[in-house]
Amino acid sequence: MYIVPKPMKIEILDNYQIGIKFENEEKKVFDMKKYINKKFYQKLRNVEYFKKAKIFGNTIQWENGEDIAPENLYYDSVAKEE
């Protein structure tokens, strides 16, 4: 099991992206576009539903249980340009 920093704050961005501030003060952007066409994530194509993302433990989750593995959330995010 990987130990990765927890998300402390999220911001829903345009084009299915999520800005994340992690507990180690890193600011990154996670791109959900490669996920939303998979069956498990189909509801996220609805932008209003996508915007309902919440921090849940070590990751981000939506109302119906869709979530991202914490290690994917951290390692697949790119540094946010200020």
SEDRENDREN-431974 format. One record per residue (C-alpha): y negated, x, z negated; residue number from 1; residue in one letter. Coordinates in pm, 1 decimal. Layout:
N
         y         x         z  loti  rose
         Y         X         Z   NUM     A
...
% end
This chain:
82
         y         x         z  loti  rose
       0.0       0.0       0.0     1     M
    -344.3     127.5      91.6     2     Y
    -625.1     123.4    -155.8     3     I
    -947.9      42.4      21.1     4     V
   -1294.5     -50.1    -105.5     5     P
   -1351.6    -419.2    -173.9     6     K
   -1609.4    -613.4      25.5     7     P
   -1903.2    -702.9    -198.8     8     M
   -2125.5    -889.2      48.6     9     K
   -2071.7   -1033.4     395.9    10     I
   -2303.1   -1155.9     667.2    11     E
   -2185.4   -1357.1     966.1    12     I
   -2326.9   -1200.9    1280.6    13     L
   -2332.1   -1316.3    1640.9    14     D
   -2033.1   -1286.9    1872.6    15     N
   -1761.7   -1323.8    1603.7    16     Y
   -1871.4   -1020.1    1407.6    17     Q
   -1903.1    -985.4    1031.8    18     I
   -2134.6    -743.4     855.4    19     G
   -1975.6    -613.0     537.5    20     I
   -2109.2    -413.5     245.6    21     K
   -1822.6    -253.4      56.3    22     F
   -1813.9    -152.4    -310.6    23     E
   -1853.2     214.3    -210.1    24     N
   -2193.2     120.1     -56.8    25     E
   -2067.1     160.0     303.1    26     E
   -2203.6     -96.1     546.4    27     K
   -1974.8    -178.9     836.0    28     K
   -1922.6    -439.3    1106.8    29     V
   -1584.6    -602.3    1168.0    30     F
   -1526.6    -754.2    1511.4    31     D
   -1303.8   -1064.2    1505.0    32     M
   -1298.1   -1114.9    1883.9    33     K
    -955.9    -953.3    1924.4    34     K
    -811.3   -1190.2    1662.5    35     Y
    -950.6   -1532.3    1753.0    36     I
    -714.5   -1590.8    2045.3    37     N
    -407.2   -1547.4    1826.6    38     K
    -250.9   -1873.0    1711.8    39     K
    -309.0   -1804.9    1339.9    40     F
    -683.0   -1763.4    1397.8    41     Y
    -743.5   -2041.7    1654.5    42     Q
    -972.0   -2244.6    1425.4    43     K
   -1206.6   -1947.2    1401.0    44     L
   -1312.5   -2008.0    1761.5    45     R
   -1520.8   -2292.2    1618.6    46     N
   -1838.8   -2103.1    1526.7    47     V
   -1928.3   -2341.4    1243.1    48     E
   -1585.2   -2288.1    1086.9    49     Y
   -1609.1   -1911.5    1145.5    50     F
   -1935.4   -1906.2     949.9    51     K
   -1752.7   -2037.3     641.0    52     K
   -1592.1   -1699.8     569.8    53     A
   -1590.5   -1600.0     202.6    54     K
   -1495.3   -1288.4      11.5    55     I
   -1155.1   -1339.9    -144.5    56     F
   -1020.2   -1054.7    -357.4    57     G
   -1000.3    -743.7    -139.5    58     N
   -1064.9    -923.2     186.9    59     T
   -1234.4   -1211.9     368.0    60     I
   -1076.1   -1555.9     395.7    61     Q
   -1147.6   -1895.0     550.4    62     W
   -1076.0   -2245.4     413.2    63     E
    -732.6   -2283.0     572.6    64     N
    -607.6   -1943.8     453.9    65     G
    -689.8   -1731.5     757.1    66     E
    -762.1   -1380.5     634.6    67     D
    -765.4   -1016.9     739.1    68     I
    -546.7    -749.0     580.7    69     A
    -778.2    -543.3     354.3    70     P
    -686.5    -216.5     525.6    71     E
    -765.9    -367.2     869.1    72     N
   -1093.4    -505.0     739.2    73     L
   -1199.3    -160.3     621.1    74     Y
   -1045.7      80.1     872.1    75     Y
   -1106.0    -131.8    1183.5    76     D
   -1473.9    -182.8    1098.4    77     S
   -1739.9      42.5    1244.1    78     V
   -2041.5     183.8    1063.8    79     A
   -2332.9     -58.3    1075.4    80     K
   -2640.5      72.5    1247.7    81     E
   -2946.2      18.8    1032.6    82     E
% end
